[in-house]
Amino acid sequence: MSNIISQLPADFATLEPFVAKWALGTGKQRHEARLDSTKAELQTFYDAILPEMRKLLAALDQYALGTLPEELHKLYWLSLSFAEVAPHIELYKGSVGVPYAFAEKRFIYETGNVVNV
């Protein structure tokens, strides 16, 4: 018997291994998680979430903006991390950064704004 407490609804148990790394509450955290990942980690996350996206979005779409129950926040944050990762798999061949662009770590977040340094 496992002592691990599920952080997601039972219908999404297969996504549980991704909660610690990808269920992050801010855009800055999700951005940094992508930059600190490997190509293989991005691909593994993408491959696990993609087949669940229709069901995941349907579960979230049952609630009006601002009324999402606390128990679904991590599921919502996983969907936002998927949006952060997907272009890097689909467009950039798994690159954690944007090819032929400024190094993203040159930019810092300040109270929701991005500032170039």
C-alpha positions as CSV (number, residue, x, y, z in Angstrom):
1,M,0.0,0.0,0.0
2,S,1.3,3.4,-1.0
3,N,1.5,6.4,1.3
4,I,1.5,8.8,-1.6
5,I,-1.6,11.1,-1.6
6,S,-3.0,11.8,-5.0
7,Q,-2.9,15.5,-6.0
8,L,-5.1,15.0,-9.1
9,P,-8.6,13.7,-9.6
10,A,-8.7,9.9,-10.1
11,D,-9.4,10.2,-13.8
12,F,-5.9,11.8,-14.2
13,A,-3.9,9.4,-12.1
14,T,-1.5,8.7,-15.0
15,L,-0.4,12.4,-14.8
16,E,0.5,12.2,-11.1
17,P,4.3,11.7,-11.8
18,F,4.4,15.1,-13.5
19,V,2.8,17.2,-10.7
20,A,6.0,18.0,-8.8
21,K,7.9,19.3,-11.8
22,W,5.1,20.8,-14.0
23,A,2.0,21.7,-11.8
24,L,3.4,25.2,-11.2
25,G,1.3,28.2,-10.2
26,T,3.1,31.0,-12.1
27,G,4.2,31.6,-15.7
28,K,7.7,32.3,-14.4
29,Q,7.9,29.0,-12.7
30,R,6.6,27.1,-15.8
31,H,9.0,29.0,-18.0
32,E,12.0,28.2,-15.8
33,A,10.9,24.5,-15.6
34,R,11.0,24.3,-19.4
35,L,14.5,26.0,-19.5
36,D,15.8,23.7,-16.8
37,S,14.6,20.6,-18.5
38,T,16.2,18.3,-21.0
39,K,14.8,17.5,-24.5
40,A,13.9,14.0,-23.2
41,E,12.0,15.5,-20.2
42,L,10.0,17.8,-22.4
43,Q,9.1,14.9,-24.8
44,T,8.1,12.6,-21.9
45,F,5.8,15.3,-20.4
46,Y,4.3,16.1,-23.8
47,D,3.7,12.4,-24.7
48,A,2.0,11.8,-21.4
49,I,-0.3,14.9,-21.5
50,L,-1.3,15.0,-25.1
51,P,-3.6,12.0,-25.1
52,E,-5.3,13.4,-21.9
53,M,-5.8,17.0,-23.2
54,R,-9.4,16.6,-24.5
55,K,-10.5,15.0,-21.2
56,L,-8.4,17.5,-19.1
57,L,-9.8,20.6,-20.9
58,A,-13.4,19.2,-20.7
59,A,-13.0,18.8,-16.9
60,L,-11.7,22.4,-16.5
61,D,-14.3,23.8,-18.9
62,Q,-17.1,22.9,-16.6
63,Y,-16.3,25.9,-14.4
64,A,-16.7,29.6,-15.2
65,L,-13.6,31.8,-15.1
66,G,-12.5,32.3,-11.5
67,T,-14.6,29.5,-10.1
68,L,-12.2,26.5,-10.5
69,P,-12.2,24.4,-7.3
70,E,-8.9,24.2,-5.5
71,E,-8.7,20.5,-6.2
72,L,-8.4,21.2,-9.9
73,H,-5.7,23.9,-9.7
74,K,-2.8,21.5,-10.3
75,L,-4.6,20.0,-13.3
76,Y,-5.0,23.5,-14.7
77,W,-1.4,24.3,-14.1
78,L,-0.4,21.1,-15.9
79,S,-2.4,22.3,-18.9
80,L,-0.5,25.6,-18.8
81,S,2.8,23.8,-18.6
82,F,1.7,21.8,-21.6
83,A,1.1,25.0,-23.5
84,E,4.6,26.1,-22.5
85,V,6.2,22.9,-23.7
86,A,4.2,22.0,-26.8
87,P,5.7,24.6,-29.2
88,H,9.2,23.3,-28.3
89,I,8.2,19.8,-29.2
90,E,6.0,20.6,-32.2
91,L,8.0,23.5,-33.8
92,Y,11.6,23.4,-32.3
93,K,12.4,19.7,-32.4
94,G,12.5,19.4,-28.6
95,S,14.8,22.3,-28.0
96,V,14.2,23.7,-24.6
97,G,15.0,27.2,-25.9
98,V,13.8,29.1,-29.0
99,P,16.4,28.4,-31.7
100,Y,18.1,31.3,-33.3
101,A,16.8,33.7,-30.6
102,F,18.2,35.6,-27.7
103,A,19.0,33.3,-24.7
104,E,15.8,33.4,-22.7
105,K,17.8,33.4,-19.4
106,R,18.8,36.9,-20.3
107,F,15.3,38.1,-19.5
108,I,14.0,38.4,-16.0
109,Y,10.5,38.7,-14.7
110,E,9.5,41.7,-12.5
111,T,6.0,41.6,-11.1
112,G,4.6,40.0,-14.2
113,N,6.6,42.1,-16.7
114,V,9.6,40.8,-18.7
115,V,12.7,43.0,-18.5
116,N,15.7,42.5,-20.8
117,V,19.1,42.4,-19.1
